[in-house]
Amino acid sequence: MITKNNTYPGMRILVSAAALVIIMAGINLSQSVVALMLVAIFLAILGAAPLLWLKEKRIPSGLAVLIVMLCMIIILILIGAQIAASVSSFSDELPTLQLRIRDQLMGFSALLKSKGVIVTDKVFFQYVNPDAVMKLTAGLLSGLSSALSDIVLILLTVTFILLEVSSFPIKLRAILGDPKQVFPQFTKFVVDMRRYMVIKTIINFAAGVLIAIWMSILGVQFPVLWGFLAFLLHFIPNIGSIIAVIPAALLAFVQFGLRGALLVAAGNIVIGFVIGNVVEPRIMGRKLGLSTLVTFLSMIFWGSLLGLVGAILCIPLTMTIKFAFESNESARWISVILGSEKPNIVPAQEQKENTEA
């Protein structure tokens, strides 16, 4: 009997780990469906704010949803047409761009050799391999295009989600059997999540517009594409803005040489720094509640599991998991590990008094 008690925790951990692996494999195999649902939820979160505002103005629920969806469709058509044209042109130009990159690198290698710096071609074309960067960029954009290919299904899903927004708390109370039940923690989490997603989207859109304008001023090809890429990658904290610089700087290097690449990189870095370290903290106010390491690892994890959509939505997904662990007493320690570097430690006596109150 004693042996059984000693082995039971280990078996429970083993079964839980096996179940987690199976779930992850299932999510990865159904990546396209999960990505579609995540895009729909993302758009629904953005549409929830104007929907609730319209309802406060005493506009009927159905009409409010119709207005929000019409605005969303118009915006997607206007912006999507420009982006689709840029992505198509970039994909068509990719083989030529790769050849031009190779020529530029060969010339740069010859210049270094003339200065006494010996750099083999293997360093440029195997270890650094800028061709792969441009190919990866095209692959990411193609992957996003495939995720958005079912745009009609996505918009229908968004419509039904918005129609259910107001009835969800009522259904949750019915499940719990208490019509007067309130969910302060859940409500706070939903409000914070919606606030983060809406503000982050607006800030990223501003960053994308500024970068597109800067690219256009410098004369870099496909400025709309680089602005859109910056808009997407700025959702990835800490390193997203840096990743967005690389393909644009490579293209500028092909077009204008090293000086053009440095100007592109400088403009992107300045815009990313101001947006991320000055504008965003002032508007956001509160921090995400995630440690820097967890933020970086979540980008790798969700990106490998769900592709570009997972990398873009890595923070909301990780915040959701953190909230789930916070709500479970036995798993709250995992939430502390996922949290910020300096968690707020509440004494046991005070925590007990707060619970009783």
HUNOR-V536381 format. One record per pair of residues at least 24 apart in sequence whose C-alpha atoms are under 10 Angstrom apart, sorted by sequence separation. I is the first residue (numbers start at 0). J is the second residue. D is the distance in whole Angstrom. If there is no record, write none. Layout:
i->I j->J d->D
i->I j->J d->D
//
This chain:
i->43 j->67 d->10
i->46 j->70 d->10
i->203 j->227 d->9
i->206 j->230 d->7
i->207 j->231 d->8
i->243 j->267 d->8
i->244 j->268 d->8
i->293 j->317 d->9
i->294 j->318 d->10
i->43 j->68 d->10
i->46 j->71 d->8
i->104 j->129 d->9
i->204 j->229 d->9
i->205 j->230 d->8
i->207 j->232 d->10
i->222 j->247 d->9
i->243 j->268 d->10
i->289 j->314 d->9
i->42 j->68 d->10
i->45 j->71 d->10
i->203 j->229 d->8
i->204 j->230 d->6
i->207 j->233 d->9
i->221 j->247 d->9
i->241 j->267 d->8
i->101 j->128 d->9
i->203 j->230 d->5
i->204 j->231 d->9
i->206 j->233 d->8
i->220 j->247 d->9
i->240 j->267 d->8
i->241 j->268 d->7
i->244 j->271 d->10
i->287 j->314 d->8
i->100 j->128 d->10
i->101 j->129 d->8
i->202 j->230 d->9
i->203 j->231 d->7
i->219 j->247 d->8
i->240 j->268 d->7
i->243 j->271 d->10
i->287 j->315 d->9
i->289 j->317 d->8
i->42 j->71 d->9
i->100 j->129 d->7
i->101 j->130 d->8
i->201 j->230 d->9
i->203 j->232 d->9
i->204 j->233 d->9
i->219 j->248 d->9
i->221 j->250 d->10
i->289 j->318 d->8
i->100 j->130 d->7
i->200 j->230 d->8
i->203 j->233 d->6
i->220 j->250 d->8
i->240 j->270 d->9
i->241 j->271 d->8
i->288 j->318 d->8
i->99 j->130 d->10
i->199 j->230 d->10
i->200 j->231 d->9
i->202 j->233 d->9
i->203 j->234 d->7
i->219 j->250 d->7
i->220 j->251 d->8
i->240 j->271 d->6
i->241 j->272 d->10
i->287 j->318 d->8
i->97 j->129 d->8
i->98 j->130 d->8
i->202 j->234 d->10
i->219 j->251 d->6
i->239 j->271 d->9
i->240 j->272 d->9
i->289 j->321 d->9
i->97 j->130 d->5
i->100 j->133 d->10
i->200 j->233 d->9
i->214 j->247 d->8
i->218 j->251 d->9
i->219 j->252 d->10
i->288 j->321 d->9
i->96 j->130 d->8
i->97 j->131 d->9
i->199 j->233 d->9
i->200 j->234 d->8
i->206 j->240 d->10
i->210 j->244 d->10
i->214 j->248 d->10
i->217 j->251 d->9
i->219 j->253 d->10
i->220 j->254 d->8
i->237 j->271 d->10
i->240 j->274 d->10
i->97 j->132 d->10
i->199 j->234 d->7
i->219 j->254 d->7
i->237 j->272 d->10
i->240 j->275 d->9
i->94 j->130 d->9
i->97 j->133 d->8
i->218 j->254 d->9
i->219 j->255 d->9
i->93 j->130 d->9
i->96 j->133 d->8
i->97 j->134 d->9
i->214 j->251 d->9
i->218 j->255 d->9
i->96 j->134 d->10
i->196 j->234 d->9
i->217 j->255 d->9
i->229 j->267 d->9
i->233 j->271 d->8
i->237 j->275 d->8
i->94 j->133 d->10
i->236 j->275 d->8
i->93 j->133 d->7
i->94 j->134 d->9
i->219 j->259 d->9
i->297 j->337 d->10
i->93 j->134 d->7
i->218 j->259 d->9
i->219 j->260 d->10
i->226 j->267 d->10
i->233 j->274 d->10
i->217 j->259 d->8
i->229 j->271 d->9
i->233 j->275 d->9
i->90 j->133 d->10
i->293 j->336 d->9
i->294 j->337 d->9
i->89 j->133 d->10
i->90 j->134 d->9
i->93 j->137 d->8
i->219 j->263 d->9
i->293 j->337 d->6
i->294 j->338 d->10
i->217 j->262 d->8
i->289 j->334 d->9
i->290 j->335 d->10
i->292 j->337 d->9
i->293 j->338 d->8
i->294 j->339 d->10
i->90 j->136 d->10
i->217 j->263 d->8
i->288 j->334 d->10
i->289 j->335 d->9
i->290 j->336 d->8
i->291 j->337 d->9
i->292 j->338 d->10
i->293 j->339 d->9
i->89 j->136 d->10
i->90 j->137 d->6
i->288 j->335 d->10
i->289 j->336 d->9
i->290 j->337 d->6
i->291 j->338 d->9
i->292 j->339 d->9
i->89 j->137 d->8
i->90 j->138 d->9
i->214 j->262 d->10
i->289 j->337 d->6
i->290 j->338 d->5
i->291 j->339 d->8
i->292 j->340 d->9
i->213 j->262 d->9
i->214 j->263 d->7
i->288 j->337 d->8
i->289 j->338 d->4
i->290 j->339 d->4
i->291 j->340 d->8
i->87 j->137 d->9
i->90 j->140 d->9
i->213 j->263 d->8
i->288 j->338 d->5
i->289 j->339 d->5
i->290 j->340 d->6
i->86 j->137 d->8
i->89 j->140 d->10
i->90 j->141 d->9
i->287 j->338 d->9
i->288 j->339 d->5
i->289 j->340 d->8
i->290 j->341 d->9
i->214 j->266 d->9
i->287 j->339 d->8
i->288 j->340 d->9
i->290 j->342 d->10
i->87 j->140 d->10
i->210 j->263 d->9
i->213 j->266 d->7
i->214 j->267 d->9
i->286 j->339 d->9
i->288 j->341 d->10
i->289 j->342 d->10
i->86 j->140 d->7
i->87 j->141 d->9
i->213 j->267 d->8
i->237 j->291 d->8
i->288 j->342 d->9
i->86 j->141 d->8
i->236 j->291 d->9
i->210 j->266 d->7
i->211 j->267 d->10
i->83 j->140 d->10
i->209 j->266 d->9
i->210 j->267 d->6
i->213 j->270 d->10
i->237 j->294 d->8
i->238 j->295 d->8
i->82 j->140 d->10
i->83 j->141 d->10
i->86 j->144 d->9
i->209 j->267 d->9
i->210 j->268 d->10
i->236 j->294 d->7
i->237 j->295 d->8
i->235 j->294 d->9
i->236 j->295 d->8
i->239 j->298 d->10
i->207 j->267 d->10
i->210 j->270 d->7
i->235 j->295 d->9
i->238 j->298 d->10
i->83 j->144 d->8
i->206 j->267 d->9
i->209 j->270 d->8
i->210 j->271 d->9
i->82 j->144 d->10
i->209 j->271 d->10
i->235 j->297 d->10
i->236 j->298 d->9
i->207 j->270 d->9
i->235 j->298 d->7
i->206 j->270 d->7
i->207 j->271 d->10
i->205 j->270 d->10
i->206 j->271 d->7
i->206 j->273 d->9
i->203 j->271 d->9
i->206 j->274 d->7
i->205 j->274 d->9
i->206 j->275 d->10
i->203 j->274 d->8
i->239 j->310 d->9
i->202 j->274 d->7
i->203 j->275 d->9
i->239 j->311 d->9
i->202 j->275 d->9
i->235 j->309 d->10
i->236 j->310 d->10
i->75 j->150 d->10
i->232 j->307 d->9
i->235 j->310 d->7
i->236 j->311 d->9
i->202 j->278 d->8
i->203 j->279 d->10
i->231 j->307 d->9
i->234 j->310 d->8
i->235 j->311 d->6
i->202 j->279 d->7
i->231 j->308 d->9
i->234 j->311 d->5
i->235 j->312 d->8
i->236 j->313 d->9
i->72 j->150 d->10
i->232 j->310 d->8
i->233 j->311 d->8
i->234 j->312 d->7
i->235 j->313 d->7
i->236 j->314 d->8
i->72 j->151 d->10
i->231 j->310 d->9
i->232 j->311 d->7
i->234 j->313 d->8
i->235 j->314 d->8
i->199 j->279 d->8
i->202 j->282 d->9
i->231 j->311 d->7
i->234 j->314 d->8
i->198 j->279 d->8
i->230 j->311 d->10
i->231 j->312 d->10
i->234 j->315 d->10
i->72 j->154 d->8
i->71 j->154 d->9
i->199 j->282 d->9
i->140 j->224 d->9
i->198 j->282 d->8
i->199 j->283 d->8
i->198 j->283 d->7
i->68 j->154 d->8
i->68 j->155 d->9
i->140 j->227 d->10
i->195 j->282 d->10
i->140 j->228 d->8
i->195 j->283 d->7
i->68 j->157 d->8
i->139 j->228 d->10
i->194 j->283 d->8
i->68 j->158 d->7
i->195 j->285 d->10
i->67 j->158 d->9
i->195 j->286 d->10
i->136 j->228 d->9
i->191 j->283 d->10
i->195 j->287 d->9
i->64 j->157 d->10
i->65 j->158 d->8
i->68 j->161 d->9
i->64 j->158 d->7
i->67 j->161 d->9
i->191 j->285 d->9
i->64 j->159 d->9
i->192 j->287 d->10
i->64 j->160 d->10
i->65 j->161 d->10
i->191 j->287 d->9
i->61 j->158 d->10
i->64 j->161 d->7
i->65 j->162 d->10
i->63 j->161 d->9
i->64 j->162 d->7
i->63 j->162 d->9
i->61 j->161 d->9
i->60 j->161 d->9
i->61 j->162 d->7
i->60 j->162 d->7
i->60 j->163 d->10
i->60 j->164 d->10
i->60 j->165 d->9
i->136 j->243 d->9
i->38 j->146 d->8
i->39 j->147 d->10
i->34 j->143 d->9
i->38 j->147 d->8
i->136 j->245 d->10
i->137 j->246 d->10
i->35 j->145 d->10
i->36 j->146 d->10
i->43 j->153 d->10
i->47 j->157 d->10
i->51 j->161 d->10
i->136 j->246 d->7
i->31 j->142 d->10
i->35 j->146 d->6
i->39 j->150 d->9
i->42 j->153 d->9
i->43 j->154 d->9
i->46 j->157 d->8
i->50 j->161 d->8
i->54 j->165 d->10
i->135 j->246 d->9
i->136 j->247 d->10
i->34 j->146 d->7
i->35 j->147 d->7
i->38 j->150 d->10
i->42 j->154 d->8
i->46 j->158 d->9
i->50 j->162 d->10
i->133 j->245 d->9
i->134 j->246 d->10
i->33 j->146 d->10
i->34 j->147 d->9
i->35 j->148 d->9
i->39 j->152 d->9
i->40 j->153 d->9
i->43 j->156 d->9
i->44 j->157 d->9
i->47 j->160 d->9
i->51 j->164 d->9
i->132 j->245 d->8
i->133 j->246 d->6
i->31 j->145 d->9
i->32 j->146 d->9
i->35 j->149 d->8
i->39 j->153 d->5
i->42 j->156 d->10
i->43 j->157 d->5
i->46 j->160 d->10
i->47 j->161 d->7
i->50 j->164 d->9
i->51 j->165 d->9
i->132 j->246 d->7
i->133 j->247 d->9
i->31 j->146 d->7
i->35 j->150 d->9
i->38 j->153 d->7
i->39 j->154 d->7
i->42 j->157 d->7
i->43 j->158 d->8
i->46 j->161 d->8
i->47 j->162 d->10
i->30 j->146 d->10
i->31 j->147 d->10
i->36 j->152 d->10
i->37 j->153 d->9
i->38 j->154 d->10
i->39 j->155 d->9
i->40 j->156 d->8
i->41 j->157 d->9
i->42 j->158 d->10
i->43 j->159 d->9
i->44 j->160 d->9
i->129 j->245 d->9
i->130 j->246 d->10
i->133 j->249 d->8
i->196 j->312 d->9
i->35 j->152 d->9
i->36 j->153 d->7
i->39 j->156 d->6
i->40 j->157 d->7
i->43 j->160 d->7
i->44 j->161 d->9
i->47 j->164 d->8
i->129 j->246 d->8
i->132 j->249 d->9
i->133 j->250 d->9
i->35 j->153 d->7
i->38 j->156 d->10
i->39 j->157 d->5
i->42 j->160 d->10
i->43 j->161 d->6
i->47 j->165 d->10
i->196 j->314 d->10
i->38 j->157 d->9
i->39 j->158 d->9
i->42 j->161 d->10
i->130 j->249 d->9
i->195 j->314 d->10
i->196 j->315 d->8
i->36 j->156 d->8
i->40 j->160 d->8
i->44 j->164 d->10
i->129 j->249 d->8
i->195 j->315 d->9
i->35 j->156 d->9
i->36 j->157 d->9
i->39 j->160 d->9
i->40 j->161 d->10
i->43 j->164 d->9
i->192 j->314 d->10
i->193 j->315 d->10
i->192 j->315 d->7
i->192 j->318 d->8
i->192 j->319 d->9
i->188 j->318 d->9
i->189 j->319 d->9
i->89 j->220 d->9
i->188 j->319 d->8
i->88 j->220 d->10
i->89 j->221 d->7
i->88 j->221 d->8
i->188 j->322 d->8
i->85 j->220 d->9
i->86 j->221 d->8
i->89 j->224 d->8
i->85 j->221 d->6
i->88 j->224 d->10
i->84 j->221 d->9
i->85 j->222 d->8
i->86 j->223 d->9
i->185 j->322 d->8
i->85 j->223 d->7
i->86 j->224 d->7
i->184 j->322 d->9
i->185 j->323 d->10
i->82 j->221 d->9
i->84 j->223 d->10
i->85 j->224 d->6
i->86 j->225 d->10
i->82 j->222 d->10
i->83 j->223 d->10
i->84 j->224 d->9
i->85 j->225 d->9
i->82 j->223 d->7
i->83 j->224 d->9
i->184 j->325 d->10
i->185 j->326 d->9
i->48 j->190 d->10
i->81 j->223 d->7
i->82 j->224 d->6
i->85 j->227 d->10
i->184 j->326 d->9
i->81 j->224 d->8
i->82 j->225 d->10
i->82 j->226 d->10
i->44 j->189 d->10
i->48 j->193 d->8
i->78 j->223 d->10
i->82 j->227 d->7
i->47 j->193 d->8
i->48 j->194 d->9
i->81 j->227 d->10
i->82 j->228 d->10
i->46 j->193 d->10
i->44 j->192 d->9
i->45 j->193 d->7
i->104 j->252 d->9
i->44 j->193 d->6
i->45 j->194 d->9
i->48 j->197 d->8
i->78 j->227 d->9
i->100 j->249 d->8
i->103 j->252 d->8
i->104 j->253 d->9
i->107 j->256 d->9
i->43 j->193 d->10
i->44 j->194 d->9
i->47 j->197 d->10
i->100 j->250 d->8
i->103 j->253 d->6
i->107 j->257 d->9
i->45 j->196 d->7
i->46 j->197 d->9
i->99 j->250 d->9
i->102 j->253 d->9
i->103 j->254 d->9
i->41 j->193 d->9
i->44 j->196 d->7
i->45 j->197 d->6
i->100 j->252 d->8
i->101 j->253 d->9
i->44 j->197 d->8
i->45 j->198 d->9
i->96 j->249 d->10
i->97 j->250 d->10
i->99 j->252 d->10
i->100 j->253 d->6
i->103 j->256 d->8
i->42 j->196 d->10
i->96 j->250 d->8
i->99 j->253 d->6
i->100 j->254 d->9
i->103 j->257 d->10
i->41 j->196 d->8
i->42 j->197 d->10
i->45 j->200 d->8
i->98 j->253 d->10
i->99 j->254 d->9
i->41 j->197 d->10
i->97 j->253 d->9
i->96 j->253 d->8
i->96 j->254 d->10
i->146 j->306 d->10
i->146 j->307 d->9
i->146 j->308 d->8
i->143 j->306 d->9
i->142 j->306 d->8
i->143 j->307 d->7
i->142 j->307 d->7
i->143 j->308 d->7
i->142 j->308 d->9
i->139 j->306 d->8
i->140 j->307 d->9
i->139 j->307 d->6
i->138 j->307 d->10
i->139 j->308 d->10
i->37 j->305 d->10
i->38 j->308 d->8
i->34 j->305 d->7
i->37 j->308 d->8
i->38 j->309 d->10
i->41 j->312 d->8
i->33 j->305 d->8
i->34 j->306 d->8
i->37 j->309 d->8
i->32 j->305 d->10
i->34 j->307 d->9
i->35 j->308 d->9
i->27 j->301 d->10
i->30 j->304 d->8
i->31 j->305 d->8
i->34 j->308 d->6
i->38 j->312 d->9
i->41 j->315 d->10
i->30 j->305 d->6
i->31 j->306 d->9
i->33 j->308 d->10
i->34 j->309 d->7
i->37 j->312 d->8
i->27 j->303 d->9
i->28 j->304 d->9
i->29 j->305 d->9
i->30 j->306 d->8
i->33 j->309 d->9
i->27 j->304 d->5
i->28 j->305 d->9
i->31 j->308 d->10
i->26 j->304 d->7
i->27 j->305 d->7
i->30 j->308 d->10
i->34 j->312 d->10
i->26 j->305 d->8
i->27 j->306 d->9
i->30 j->309 d->10
i->37 j->316 d->10
i->24 j->304 d->9
i->23 j->304 d->8
//
